[in-house]
Amino acid sequence: MCVALYPQLSQNVYQGWGYICEIISGSCLRYGWVPIQGNMTQSDKRRSVIAHIRRSRRPLLVSHSNPDPDSLGSVIGLADVFTALGAAPVVAVHKPDTVDDVLAKIPGLSQIVPLTKNLLESPPDARGFDAVFALDTATPELLGVDDEIREALLAVRPVINIDHHVTNSFYGNVNYVVDAAAAAEVVWTLVADLRVSLSVEGAIALQAGLVADTLGFQTRDTRPRTLRAAAALLDIGGETSGVARQVLSSRTYEASRLLGAALAAAEHTADGRLIWTTVTAEMASDVGLAVGEAQGIPHALQDIADVVIAAVFYESDPGNTRVSLRSHGPRIDHVAAEFGGGGHALAAGASVEGGVRKVSEQVVSRLKEVLLIQG
Ligand SMILES: [Mn+2]
C-alpha cells in the first residue's frame, strides 16, 4: 500500500513545491526581479511560462526574421491566447512587409508590426511592455535586427524563450525549449493548460505552423501528440487543407522553374546517398527571381530515392553562401553549427562567408565524413 501511495504523495509534494515556486517568482516579478532559473526542471519551466502568460498584460511577442509559417503561426496563436486572457499583446517581427503572398494568407498577419527601436522606445502603451515572448527563435541573432534593437529587446524583463530547436542558446529568463515538431505544437499545449478558448483564426494560424514544420505530418518528429494537437485544432476550425496546405506547398511558376534548374544542376556521390546543388544569382535571375525567392529545393532533393543527406548552397550575396541541410538519418545540426549556423537534428542551415563553390566544397567534404561515420 505504501508503494501504491508513494508516487501520489510525492507528486502532491512536488506540485505543492511548484506552486510555492510560482508564488515566489510572481512576487519577484512584481518587484522587478527576475528569478534565476538554476536547476529548474522542464515542468517547473512550463509552470513558470504559464504563470508569466497569466500575469503579463502588455506582452511583446517576437519571432525570427524571414518568418516561416511556424514562426508566424506560433506568435499569432499566442497573441490569440493573450487576447482571450484580456491582455493587449503586440506582435512584432523584423520587416514583416517582406512576407510573401502565400504566407500573407495566414489570418491575423495584419496585426504584426515591424520590430524597430521606435517600437521599444515608444510602445503603444505608455507603461511599456511587461514581458517579451520569443517564439521559434533559437538565438537572438535570428531576430534579424541590429545590435541596438536586440539589446533593447532583451532589456525588457522577463524574456520568455519558447522554442523547439535543439540549438537554442537559452538566452531568456525562462527557456522553455521542448522536443516538439513545431513551435505551434508547444503553443497548443500551453493553450490546453491555460484552459482558454482559441479563436478560429488562432487555430488556423497554429495549424499552418504545424502542417508546414512537419511537411504535412511526415517528418520524424511528428508524434502522436503532434497529431492530437492537430486534431484539437481541427475541432476549433484550424483546417489541415486550405491555408495550411497552401503555405506548405504552393510554389509560384517562377520558383518551380528555379527548382527545375536546381535539380538539373544537382551532383551526388556514386552511391547516391549524398546529393547537393547550388542556386546562383544567375540561375535565379534567368527565371526573374532573386535567390531568396527559391522554394522547396531541399525537400525535393530529399525526395529522391537513396538520398540520405541533401544540401543546397544559395548565392545569397556576393561572397556569402546560405546553406540548407536535410537528413533522413544521421544528425547534421552539428555540421551547420561548425559553419556558424544551427537548427534541428535533421534540418539545419548556416550563412557562411565565401562563394558558393568554395563553401559547397567544404561542406560537402564534411558531409561525406558524417555519412562515413554515422552511416
Ligand atoms: Mn519551427
Boltz pocket constraint, residues with backbone or C-beta under 6 A from the ligand:
constraints:
  - pocket:
      binder: B
      contacts: [[A, 70], [A, 71], [A, 136], [A, 164], [A, 181], [A, 182], [A, 183], [A, 213]]
      max_distance: 6.0
